[in-house]
Amino acid sequence: MIDANRGIITGESLVGGIAVKGNGSDFKAWNPALNAHIEPSFHTADADQIDQACRLAGTAFDTFRATTDQERAAFLDTVAEQIVAIGDDLIERAMAETGLPRVRLEGERGRTVNQLKLFADLLREGSYRDVRIDSALPERAPPRPDLRYRLIGVGPVAVFGASNFPLAFSVAGGDTASAFAAGCPVVLKAHPAHPGTSELVARAVVKAVELCGLPAGVFALLTGVGNAIGQTLVAHPEIQAVGFTGSRFGGMALMAVAAARPQPIPVYAEMSSINPLFLLPGALKARGADIAQQFAGSLTMGVGQFCTNPGLVLGIAGPDFDAFAHAAAAALGGVAAGTMLTAGIAGAYQQGVAALAGQQGVKTLALGAHAEGKGGAALFVTSADAFLVEKALHGEVFGPVSLLVACRDVEEMRRVTDHLEGQLTATLQLEEDDYDAAATLLPALERKVGRILANGFPTGVEVSTAMVHGGPFPATADGRSTSVGTGAILRFLRPVCYQNLPQRLLPDALRDGNPLGIWRRRDGVLGKE
């Protein structure tokens, strides 16, 4: 079986607990900092291996979902322990494949471990079950039957690793952790930008599956390039849901495959967001220069390769807004071009910046020099009138670029907000004398975004019970869901109602006497009985 702790990378997929060499195209990882390939070669999984991984997941599902909350919690903790046990080999490989600095990746490893433990804690606490019991009322006319409700896992889940988070949104990231917590096996499509990092973590997961005595089909890693693997995976009849973080084009393609199946399935795709930042008049006057410095830091963090990057800034035209624009441009001018995650991302960013610079009605405030594989920060400004007319200004450019929009007043800010697509976040920079203006904006923001911040910046997503990392389309495919926080488990659960079943046949959580000691709602009253 797999030994997770030796830094082994063979370039193979992991199916049924063993390494398998696919018959698809071979490829190598790319070091974006050195512009060089990295050994070893990786082998693209073929159709037979995809089918085997999915069928094993389907076979493992009933056994896995029948495990107790305590057993699945122990499994999540074991995955976390095995990831830590890889040691520095994991960080060094991730640095080589992404160009990201050590401190960022060590922090991301900590986040990955913490979110696994967060779901383990959720399982031990038990509130996610949402158990409801309506006792029989035989004397009522008509009589009410005994009705008992709980949530169960939906089935095997296909998860796609993200390019910009090689650990926290990848093999053992939030999608995988929440699916495991729900009792759902995972078939993971590794991102080709960091295949070695993915294999190291996948071996840790496989080792945890073995140590916890779970069926080998609970987890599989599929490695490869091209769209065929993902499309074949999503189309497989054993797959019952999809977790995806990536481009709008990629997410829409998977949604189309999922919708065209004989049995359509949900795709929880995080795709596109420009995360508007609102500079309200009181805040702009009181601390515009400080906000500009912090904004520049947020925009260029990680070379702007965050889904919560503040790519749009709205303020009221005038001297204070002009001063902010000047200060932000000056701050960005001092930031050197940074290495981007892949050559493809860098190329798309450079094209996006050039397109913005060429738009009629758009003025360039800062334009950092680009280099091969690198992106320089850019800042542009336009009017609300131009923004409302030109839809091309509404799209995401993935990288350290932002567009300032000068509005006449708060009402025009509201009109611009009404014309925005769905977003992950919106940020209000405000003082107490801005509260009325903020109250005017809030109803529109609640319709448009998943998370509303005050006097902060959207980069940096806390992993916690109350976090929402989602939003109306196209921020996510389903704005009712979140991919971060304990609410993420709900994506991979569905309700089942049991009517008049004998006690012996009921799941433990639904039996009288509350044998698990969990919170339950009986006849409208929440308690532990």
ROVEXVEX-667645 format. One record per residue (C-alpha): z negated, y negated, x negated; residue number from 0. Coordinates in steps of 0.1 Angstrom, whole numbers, plus 5000, padded with zeros to 4 digits. Layout:
N
+------+------+------+-----+
:    w :    v :    u :   n :
+------+------+------+-----+
:    Z :    Y :    X : NUM :
...
+------+------+------+-----+
REM end
This chain:
529
+------+------+------+-----+
:    w :    v :    u :   n :
+------+------+------+-----+
: 5000 : 5000 : 5000 :   0 :
: 5001 : 4963 : 4991 :   1 :
: 4978 : 4948 : 4964 :   2 :
: 4976 : 4911 : 4973 :   3 :
: 4956 : 4900 : 4943 :   4 :
: 4980 : 4904 : 4914 :   5 :
: 5006 : 4877 : 4920 :   6 :
: 5033 : 4903 : 4927 :   7 :
: 5066 : 4890 : 4938 :   8 :
: 5094 : 4915 : 4942 :   9 :
: 5118 : 4896 : 4965 :  10 :
: 5115 : 4921 : 4993 :  11 :
: 5106 : 4919 : 5030 :  12 :
: 5074 : 4936 : 5041 :  13 :
: 5078 : 4959 : 5071 :  14 :
: 5053 : 4985 : 5083 :  15 :
: 5030 : 4977 : 5054 :  16 :
: 5055 : 4984 : 5027 :  17 :
: 5081 : 4964 : 5007 :  18 :
: 5117 : 4970 : 5017 :  19 :
: 5149 : 4958 : 5001 :  20 :
: 5174 : 4943 : 5026 :  21 :
: 5211 : 4947 : 5023 :  22 :
: 5219 : 4911 : 5030 :  23 :
: 5228 : 4884 : 5005 :  24 :
: 5206 : 4879 : 4975 :  25 :
: 5193 : 4844 : 4966 :  26 :
: 5168 : 4828 : 4943 :  27 :
: 5142 : 4801 : 4949 :  28 :
: 5149 : 4766 : 4936 :  29 :
: 5125 : 4744 : 4916 :  30 :
: 5133 : 4709 : 4929 :  31 :
: 5114 : 4692 : 4901 :  32 :
: 5134 : 4710 : 4873 :  33 :
: 5166 : 4715 : 4893 :  34 :
: 5166 : 4751 : 4883 :  35 :
: 5165 : 4785 : 4899 :  36 :
: 5134 : 4807 : 4897 :  37 :
: 5131 : 4844 : 4893 :  38 :
: 5131 : 4869 : 4909 :  39 :
: 5161 : 4874 : 4932 :  40 :
: 5152 : 4878 : 4969 :  41 :
: 5170 : 4901 : 4993 :  42 :
: 5179 : 4891 : 5028 :  43 :
: 5166 : 4914 : 5055 :  44 :
: 5193 : 4933 : 5074 :  45 :
: 5195 : 4941 : 5111 :  46 :
: 5179 : 4975 : 5108 :  47 :
: 5148 : 4960 : 5091 :  48 :
: 5146 : 4933 : 5117 :  49 :
: 5147 : 4959 : 5145 :  50 :
: 5121 : 4980 : 5127 :  51 :
: 5097 : 4951 : 5123 :  52 :
: 5100 : 4942 : 5160 :  53 :
: 5097 : 4977 : 5172 :  54 :
: 5066 : 4983 : 5151 :  55 :
: 5052 : 4951 : 5165 :  56 :
: 5058 : 4963 : 5200 :  57 :
: 5042 : 4996 : 5193 :  58 :
: 5011 : 4979 : 5177 :  59 :
: 5006 : 4954 : 5205 :  60 :
: 4985 : 4974 : 5229 :  61 :
: 4962 : 4986 : 5201 :  62 :
: 4959 : 4951 : 5186 :  63 :
: 4952 : 4933 : 5219 :  64 :
: 4926 : 4960 : 5228 :  65 :
: 4905 : 4951 : 5197 :  66 :
: 4874 : 4931 : 5205 :  67 :
: 4870 : 4894 : 5198 :  68 :
: 4846 : 4903 : 5170 :  69 :
: 4872 : 4926 : 5154 :  70 :
: 4900 : 4901 : 5155 :  71 :
: 4876 : 4874 : 5141 :  72 :
: 4868 : 4897 : 5112 :  73 :
: 4905 : 4902 : 5107 :  74 :
: 4912 : 4865 : 5105 :  75 :
: 4883 : 4860 : 5081 :  76 :
: 4897 : 4889 : 5059 :  77 :
: 4931 : 4872 : 5059 :  78 :
: 4915 : 4840 : 5046 :  79 :
: 4896 : 4859 : 5020 :  80 :
: 4927 : 4877 : 5007 :  81 :
: 4946 : 4844 : 5005 :  82 :
: 4918 : 4829 : 4984 :  83 :
: 4918 : 4860 : 4962 :  84 :
: 4954 : 4854 : 4951 :  85 :
: 4939 : 4826 : 4930 :  86 :
: 4960 : 4802 : 4909 :  87 :
: 4991 : 4824 : 4911 :  88 :
: 4996 : 4811 : 4946 :  89 :
: 4992 : 4774 : 4937 :  90 :
: 5015 : 4777 : 4907 :  91 :
: 5042 : 4794 : 4926 :  92 :
: 5041 : 4769 : 4954 :  93 :
: 5042 : 4740 : 4929 :  94 :
: 5073 : 4755 : 4913 :  95 :
: 5091 : 4761 : 4947 :  96 :
: 5083 : 4728 : 4963 :  97 :
: 5077 : 4702 : 4936 :  98 :
: 5044 : 4693 : 4954 :  99 :
: 5014 : 4684 : 4932 : 100 :
: 4985 : 4708 : 4926 : 101 :
: 4960 : 4687 : 4945 : 102 :
: 4981 : 4686 : 4976 : 103 :
: 4986 : 4724 : 4976 : 104 :
: 4950 : 4732 : 4969 : 105 :
: 4941 : 4710 : 4998 : 106 :
: 4967 : 4728 : 5019 : 107 :
: 4953 : 4762 : 5009 : 108 :
: 4919 : 4750 : 5021 : 109 :
: 4934 : 4739 : 5054 : 110 :
: 4951 : 4773 : 5058 : 111 :
: 4918 : 4791 : 5052 : 112 :
: 4899 : 4767 : 5075 : 113 :
: 4922 : 4771 : 5104 : 114 :
: 4920 : 4809 : 5102 : 115 :
: 4882 : 4806 : 5102 : 116 :
: 4884 : 4781 : 5131 : 117 :
: 4902 : 4807 : 5153 : 118 :
: 4877 : 4833 : 5141 : 119 :
: 4849 : 4811 : 5154 : 120 :
: 4867 : 4805 : 5187 : 121 :
: 4869 : 4843 : 5192 : 122 :
: 4832 : 4847 : 5185 : 123 :
: 4824 : 4819 : 5209 : 124 :
: 4846 : 4833 : 5237 : 125 :
: 4854 : 4803 : 5258 : 126 :
: 4891 : 4807 : 5253 : 127 :
: 4890 : 4837 : 5277 : 128 :
: 4887 : 4814 : 5308 : 129 :
: 4872 : 4843 : 5328 : 130 :
: 4870 : 4836 : 5365 : 131 :
: 4855 : 4858 : 5392 : 132 :
: 4858 : 4853 : 5430 : 133 :
: 4834 : 4878 : 5446 : 134 :
: 4845 : 4897 : 5477 : 135 :
: 4837 : 4881 : 5511 : 136 :
: 4841 : 4911 : 5535 : 137 :
: 4825 : 4891 : 5564 : 138 :
: 4850 : 4863 : 5562 : 139 :
: 4880 : 4863 : 5585 : 140 :
: 4903 : 4873 : 5570 : 141 :
: 4882 : 4890 : 5543 : 142 :
: 4885 : 4879 : 5508 : 143 :
: 4891 : 4906 : 5482 : 144 :
: 4873 : 4908 : 5449 : 145 :
: 4894 : 4888 : 5424 : 146 :
: 4889 : 4886 : 5387 : 147 :
: 4910 : 4867 : 5362 : 148 :
: 4914 : 4867 : 5324 : 149 :
: 4940 : 4858 : 5297 : 150 :
: 4957 : 4884 : 5276 : 151 :
: 4982 : 4881 : 5247 : 152 :
: 5019 : 4878 : 5257 : 153 :
: 5032 : 4903 : 5231 : 154 :
: 5048 : 4902 : 5197 : 155 :
: 5055 : 4867 : 5184 : 156 :
: 5083 : 4855 : 5161 : 157 :
: 5070 : 4828 : 5137 : 158 :
: 5092 : 4807 : 5114 : 159 :
: 5077 : 4792 : 5083 : 160 :
: 5082 : 4754 : 5078 : 161 :
: 5098 : 4738 : 5048 : 162 :
: 5073 : 4710 : 5044 : 163 :
: 5041 : 4730 : 5046 : 164 :
: 5045 : 4762 : 5025 : 165 :
: 5009 : 4773 : 5034 : 166 :
: 4995 : 4756 : 5064 : 167 :
: 5026 : 4759 : 5086 : 168 :
: 5040 : 4790 : 5071 : 169 :
: 5031 : 4827 : 5067 : 170 :
: 4994 : 4825 : 5076 : 171 :
: 4996 : 4790 : 5091 : 172 :
: 4985 : 4778 : 5125 : 173 :
: 5012 : 4797 : 5146 : 174 :
: 5003 : 4830 : 5129 : 175 :
: 4965 : 4824 : 5132 : 176 :
: 4967 : 4815 : 5169 : 177 :
: 4989 : 4844 : 5177 : 178 :
: 4966 : 4868 : 5159 : 179 :
: 4936 : 4853 : 5177 : 180 :
: 4954 : 4860 : 5210 : 181 :
: 4960 : 4896 : 5200 : 182 :
: 4997 : 4892 : 5194 : 183 :
: 5015 : 4909 : 5164 : 184 :
: 5036 : 4885 : 5143 : 185 :
: 5070 : 4890 : 5128 : 186 :
: 5074 : 4861 : 5103 : 187 :
: 5107 : 4847 : 5091 : 188 :
: 5099 : 4832 : 5057 : 189 :
: 5114 : 4798 : 5048 : 190 :
: 5140 : 4802 : 5020 : 191 :
: 5127 : 4771 : 5003 : 192 :
: 5095 : 4789 : 4992 : 193 :
: 5101 : 4826 : 4994 : 194 :
: 5078 : 4836 : 4965 : 195 :
: 5049 : 4816 : 4980 : 196 :
: 5056 : 4833 : 5013 : 197 :
: 5056 : 4868 : 4998 : 198 :
: 5023 : 4862 : 4980 : 199 :
: 5006 : 4852 : 5013 : 200 :
: 5023 : 4879 : 5033 : 201 :
: 5010 : 4905 : 5009 : 202 :
: 4975 : 4891 : 5015 : 203 :
: 4980 : 4894 : 5053 : 204 :
: 4993 : 4930 : 5049 : 205 :
: 4963 : 4938 : 5028 : 206 :
: 4940 : 4924 : 5054 : 207 :
: 4957 : 4945 : 5081 : 208 :
: 4950 : 4976 : 5060 : 209 :
: 4914 : 4967 : 5052 : 210 :
: 4907 : 4961 : 5089 : 211 :
: 4922 : 4994 : 5100 : 212 :
: 4949 : 4978 : 5122 : 213 :
: 4983 : 4992 : 5129 : 214 :
: 5008 : 4982 : 5102 : 215 :
: 5031 : 4967 : 5128 : 216 :
: 5006 : 4938 : 5134 : 217 :
: 5025 : 4918 : 5108 : 218 :
: 5058 : 4918 : 5091 : 219 :
: 5076 : 4894 : 5067 : 220 :
: 5114 : 4890 : 5068 : 221 :
: 5130 : 4872 : 5039 : 222 :
: 5165 : 4858 : 5038 : 223 :
: 5190 : 4830 : 5041 : 224 :
: 5213 : 4820 : 5069 : 225 :
: 5208 : 4817 : 5106 : 226 :
: 5215 : 4853 : 5115 : 227 :
: 5180 : 4866 : 5108 : 228 :
: 5163 : 4840 : 5131 : 229 :
: 5188 : 4845 : 5159 : 230 :
: 5186 : 4883 : 5157 : 231 :
: 5148 : 4881 : 5157 : 232 :
: 5145 : 4858 : 5187 : 233 :
: 5170 : 4879 : 5206 : 234 :
: 5151 : 4911 : 5201 : 235 :
: 5136 : 4925 : 5233 : 236 :
: 5102 : 4932 : 5218 : 237 :
: 5096 : 4895 : 5209 : 238 :
: 5078 : 4876 : 5237 : 239 :
: 5073 : 4841 : 5223 : 240 :
: 5084 : 4820 : 5193 : 241 :
: 5066 : 4795 : 5171 : 242 :
: 5088 : 4772 : 5151 : 243 :
: 5084 : 4740 : 5130 : 244 :
: 5116 : 4724 : 5117 : 245 :
: 5147 : 4704 : 5125 : 246 :
: 5158 : 4695 : 5160 : 247 :
: 5191 : 4713 : 5154 : 248 :
: 5173 : 4745 : 5144 : 249 :
: 5148 : 4744 : 5172 : 250 :
: 5175 : 4738 : 5198 : 251 :
: 5195 : 4767 : 5184 : 252 :
: 5166 : 4791 : 5188 : 253 :
: 5158 : 4778 : 5223 : 254 :
: 5194 : 4786 : 5233 : 255 :
: 5191 : 4821 : 5220 : 256 :
: 5157 : 4826 : 5238 : 257 :
: 5171 : 4812 : 5271 : 258 :
: 5202 : 4834 : 5269 : 259 :
: 5182 : 4867 : 5267 : 260 :
: 5181 : 4890 : 5297 : 261 :
: 5144 : 4882 : 5297 : 262 :
: 5141 : 4846 : 5286 : 263 :
: 5111 : 4837 : 5265 : 264 :
: 5093 : 4805 : 5255 : 265 :
: 5100 : 4788 : 5222 : 266 :
: 5072 : 4765 : 5210 : 267 :
: 5092 : 4743 : 5186 : 268 :
: 5080 : 4712 : 5168 : 269 :
: 5112 : 4693 : 5160 : 270 :
: 5115 : 4656 : 5158 : 271 :
: 5092 : 4625 : 5160 : 272 :
: 5093 : 4589 : 5146 : 273 :
: 5056 : 4582 : 5156 : 274 :
: 5056 : 4546 : 5166 : 275 :
: 5030 : 4522 : 5152 : 276 :
: 5021 : 4492 : 5173 : 277 :
: 5009 : 4461 : 5155 : 278 :
: 4990 : 4441 : 5182 : 279 :
: 4987 : 4403 : 5177 : 280 :
: 4949 : 4402 : 5169 : 281 :
: 4951 : 4429 : 5143 : 282 :
: 4982 : 4415 : 5127 : 283 :
: 4966 : 4381 : 5124 : 284 :
: 4932 : 4394 : 5112 : 285 :
: 4943 : 4420 : 5086 : 286 :
: 4981 : 4422 : 5085 : 287 :
: 4982 : 4424 : 5047 : 288 :
: 4957 : 4453 : 5046 : 289 :
: 4976 : 4471 : 5073 : 290 :
: 5008 : 4467 : 5053 : 291 :
: 4993 : 4483 : 5022 : 292 :
: 4979 : 4512 : 5042 : 293 :
: 5012 : 4516 : 5060 : 294 :
: 5031 : 4518 : 5028 : 295 :
: 5007 : 4545 : 5015 : 296 :
: 5011 : 4565 : 5047 : 297 :
: 5049 : 4562 : 5048 : 298 :
: 5053 : 4574 : 5012 : 299 :
: 5026 : 4601 : 5012 : 300 :
: 5043 : 4634 : 5002 : 301 :
: 5076 : 4615 : 4998 : 302 :
: 5074 : 4609 : 5036 : 303 :
: 5079 : 4646 : 5044 : 304 :
: 5054 : 4648 : 5072 : 305 :
: 5063 : 4653 : 5109 : 306 :
: 5037 : 4625 : 5116 : 307 :
: 5053 : 4599 : 5093 : 308 :
: 5052 : 4563 : 5108 : 309 :
: 5090 : 4559 : 5111 : 310 :
: 5089 : 4530 : 5137 : 311 :
: 5068 : 4499 : 5137 : 312 :
: 5066 : 4475 : 5167 : 313 :
: 5052 : 4440 : 5165 : 314 :
: 5056 : 4406 : 5181 : 315 :
: 5081 : 4383 : 5163 : 316 :
: 5066 : 4354 : 5145 : 317 :
: 5050 : 4343 : 5112 : 318 :
: 5024 : 4371 : 5112 : 319 :
: 5050 : 4398 : 5118 : 320 :
: 5072 : 4383 : 5090 : 321 :
: 5042 : 4383 : 5066 : 322 :
: 5035 : 4419 : 5074 : 323 :
: 5072 : 4428 : 5068 : 324 :
: 5072 : 4410 : 5034 : 325 :
: 5039 : 4426 : 5023 : 326 :
: 5051 : 4461 : 5034 : 327 :
: 5084 : 4457 : 5016 : 328 :
: 5066 : 4445 : 4984 : 329 :
: 5042 : 4475 : 4985 : 330 :
: 5071 : 4499 : 4990 : 331 :
: 5090 : 4483 : 4961 : 332 :
: 5064 : 4495 : 4937 : 333 :
: 5067 : 4532 : 4947 : 334 :
: 5090 : 4553 : 4926 : 335 :
: 5114 : 4578 : 4941 : 336 :
: 5098 : 4611 : 4946 : 337 :
: 5110 : 4647 : 4944 : 338 :
: 5118 : 4660 : 4978 : 339 :
: 5112 : 4696 : 4989 : 340 :
: 5149 : 4707 : 4988 : 341 :
: 5182 : 4694 : 4977 : 342 :
: 5193 : 4696 : 5013 : 343 :
: 5164 : 4675 : 5026 : 344 :
: 5170 : 4649 : 4998 : 345 :
: 5207 : 4647 : 5007 : 346 :
: 5201 : 4644 : 5044 : 347 :
: 5175 : 4617 : 5037 : 348 :
: 5199 : 4597 : 5015 : 349 :
: 5226 : 4599 : 5042 : 350 :
: 5201 : 4588 : 5069 : 351 :
: 5190 : 4558 : 5049 : 352 :
: 5226 : 4548 : 5042 : 353 :
: 5234 : 4550 : 5080 : 354 :
: 5205 : 4528 : 5089 : 355 :
: 5215 : 4503 : 5062 : 356 :
: 5250 : 4501 : 5077 : 357 :
: 5239 : 4496 : 5113 : 358 :
: 5248 : 4463 : 5130 : 359 :
: 5218 : 4442 : 5137 : 360 :
: 5197 : 4460 : 5111 : 361 :
: 5184 : 4441 : 5080 : 362 :
: 5173 : 4458 : 5048 : 363 :
: 5138 : 4448 : 5036 : 364 :
: 5133 : 4474 : 5009 : 365 :
: 5156 : 4501 : 4995 : 366 :
: 5143 : 4522 : 4967 : 367 :
: 5167 : 4538 : 4942 : 368 :
: 5176 : 4574 : 4949 : 369 :
: 5183 : 4602 : 4923 : 370 :
: 5194 : 4638 : 4925 : 371 :
: 5169 : 4656 : 4946 : 372 :
: 5147 : 4625 : 4950 : 373 :
: 5142 : 4599 : 4978 : 374 :
: 5133 : 4563 : 4974 : 375 :
: 5113 : 4544 : 5000 : 376 :
: 5132 : 4522 : 5025 : 377 :
: 5123 : 4497 : 5051 : 378 :
: 5145 : 4480 : 5077 : 379 :
: 5140 : 4455 : 5105 : 380 :
: 5158 : 4449 : 5138 : 381 :
: 5152 : 4432 : 5171 : 382 :
: 5140 : 4449 : 5203 : 383 :
: 5174 : 4440 : 5219 : 384 :
: 5193 : 4458 : 5192 : 385 :
: 5170 : 4488 : 5194 : 386 :
: 5173 : 4492 : 5231 : 387 :
: 5211 : 4492 : 5229 : 388 :
: 5216 : 4514 : 5199 : 389 :
: 5205 : 4550 : 5204 : 390 :
: 5212 : 4558 : 5167 : 391 :
: 5181 : 4538 : 5158 : 392 :
: 5159 : 4561 : 5178 : 393 :
: 5164 : 4593 : 5157 : 394 :
: 5142 : 4607 : 5129 : 395 :
: 5152 : 4603 : 5093 : 396 :
: 5130 : 4628 : 5075 : 397 :
: 5115 : 4610 : 5045 : 398 :
: 5098 : 4577 : 5034 : 399 :
: 5118 : 4553 : 5057 : 400 :
: 5106 : 4532 : 5086 : 401 :
: 5122 : 4507 : 5110 : 402 :
: 5104 : 4475 : 5121 : 403 :
: 5112 : 4463 : 5156 : 404 :
: 5105 : 4426 : 5164 : 405 :
: 5096 : 4422 : 5201 : 406 :
: 5092 : 4390 : 5221 : 407 :
: 5059 : 4400 : 5236 : 408 :
: 5038 : 4429 : 5247 : 409 :
: 5060 : 4435 : 5278 : 410 :
: 5090 : 4440 : 5255 : 411 :
: 5069 : 4464 : 5235 : 412 :
: 5063 : 4483 : 5267 : 413 :
: 5101 : 4483 : 5275 : 414 :
: 5108 : 4497 : 5240 : 415 :
: 5082 : 4524 : 5245 : 416 :
: 5097 : 4534 : 5279 : 417 :
: 5130 : 4540 : 5261 : 418 :
: 5116 : 4562 : 5233 : 419 :
: 5120 : 4599 : 5232 : 420 :
: 5089 : 4621 : 5232 : 421 :
: 5067 : 4617 : 5201 : 422 :
: 5039 : 4636 : 5184 : 423 :
: 5018 : 4604 : 5178 : 424 :
: 5015 : 4567 : 5186 : 425 :
: 4992 : 4544 : 5167 : 426 :
: 4976 : 4511 : 5179 : 427 :
: 4964 : 4487 : 5153 : 428 :
: 4942 : 4464 : 5174 : 429 :
: 4912 : 4441 : 5175 : 430 :
: 4889 : 4435 : 5204 : 431 :
: 4911 : 4407 : 5217 : 432 :
: 4940 : 4431 : 5218 : 433 :
: 4923 : 4455 : 5243 : 434 :
: 4942 : 4441 : 5273 : 435 :
: 4975 : 4445 : 5255 : 436 :
: 4966 : 4480 : 5246 : 437 :
: 4957 : 4488 : 5282 : 438 :
: 4992 : 4476 : 5292 : 439 :
: 5008 : 4500 : 5267 : 440 :
: 4985 : 4531 : 5272 : 441 :
: 5001 : 4544 : 5305 : 442 :
: 5035 : 4545 : 5288 : 443 :
: 5021 : 4560 : 5256 : 444 :
: 5004 : 4588 : 5275 : 445 :
: 5037 : 4597 : 5290 : 446 :
: 5055 : 4597 : 5257 : 447 :
: 5031 : 4612 : 5230 : 448 :
: 5007 : 4639 : 5223 : 449 :
: 4981 : 4620 : 5202 : 450 :
: 4972 : 4583 : 5204 : 451 :
: 4953 : 4568 : 5175 : 452 :
: 4935 : 4535 : 5171 : 453 :
: 4933 : 4516 : 5137 : 454 :
: 4944 : 4545 : 5116 : 455 :
: 4976 : 4562 : 5105 : 456 :
: 4992 : 4594 : 5119 : 457 :
: 4997 : 4612 : 5086 : 458 :
: 4968 : 4637 : 5083 : 459 :
: 4962 : 4661 : 5112 : 460 :
: 4926 : 4672 : 5116 : 461 :
: 4923 : 4709 : 5123 : 462 :
: 4897 : 4709 : 5151 : 463 :
: 4891 : 4720 : 5187 : 464 :
: 4902 : 4687 : 5202 : 465 :
: 4934 : 4681 : 5182 : 466 :
: 4968 : 4679 : 5199 : 467 :
: 4998 : 4683 : 5176 : 468 :
: 5026 : 4683 : 5202 : 469 :
: 5043 : 4660 : 5226 : 470 :
: 5071 : 4657 : 5251 : 471 :
: 5106 : 4668 : 5241 : 472 :
: 5120 : 4665 : 5214 : 473 :
: 5087 : 4662 : 5196 : 474 :
: 5081 : 4697 : 5208 : 475 :
: 5100 : 4721 : 5231 : 476 :
: 5070 : 4722 : 5255 : 477 :
: 5048 : 4691 : 5257 : 478 :
: 5021 : 4711 : 5274 : 479 :
: 5012 : 4728 : 5241 : 480 :
: 4997 : 4721 : 5207 : 481 :
: 5004 : 4738 : 5174 : 482 :
: 4972 : 4726 : 5157 : 483 :
: 4936 : 4731 : 5170 : 484 :
: 4921 : 4758 : 5191 : 485 :
: 4942 : 4749 : 5221 : 486 :
: 4972 : 4765 : 5202 : 487 :
: 4960 : 4799 : 5213 : 488 :
: 4971 : 4792 : 5248 : 489 :
: 5007 : 4793 : 5238 : 490 :
: 5004 : 4831 : 5233 : 491 :
: 4982 : 4840 : 5263 : 492 :
: 4991 : 4847 : 5299 : 493 :
: 4968 : 4852 : 5330 : 494 :
: 4962 : 4886 : 5347 : 495 :
: 4944 : 4889 : 5380 : 496 :
: 4926 : 4922 : 5390 : 497 :
: 4921 : 4927 : 5427 : 498 :
: 4895 : 4952 : 5440 : 499 :
: 4896 : 4973 : 5408 : 500 :
: 4866 : 4996 : 5403 : 501 :
: 4841 : 4984 : 5377 : 502 :
: 4849 : 5013 : 5354 : 503 :
: 4886 : 5002 : 5352 : 504 :
: 4879 : 4965 : 5346 : 505 :
: 4881 : 4950 : 5311 : 506 :
: 4846 : 4945 : 5297 : 507 :
: 4847 : 4907 : 5301 : 508 :
: 4852 : 4911 : 5338 : 509 :
: 4825 : 4936 : 5346 : 510 :
: 4794 : 4927 : 5365 : 511 :
: 4763 : 4921 : 5343 : 512 :
: 4784 : 4902 : 5318 : 513 :
: 4781 : 4928 : 5291 : 514 :
: 4796 : 4905 : 5264 : 515 :
: 4774 : 4876 : 5272 : 516 :
: 4803 : 4851 : 5275 : 517 :
: 4807 : 4821 : 5297 : 518 :
: 4823 : 4829 : 5330 : 519 :
: 4831 : 4811 : 5362 : 520 :
: 4819 : 4831 : 5392 : 521 :
: 4825 : 4817 : 5427 : 522 :
: 4831 : 4783 : 5412 : 523 :
: 4799 : 4782 : 5391 : 524 :
: 4802 : 4783 : 5353 : 525 :
: 4775 : 4802 : 5335 : 526 :
: 4764 : 4833 : 5316 : 527 :
: 4747 : 4849 : 5346 : 528 :
+------+------+------+-----+
REM end
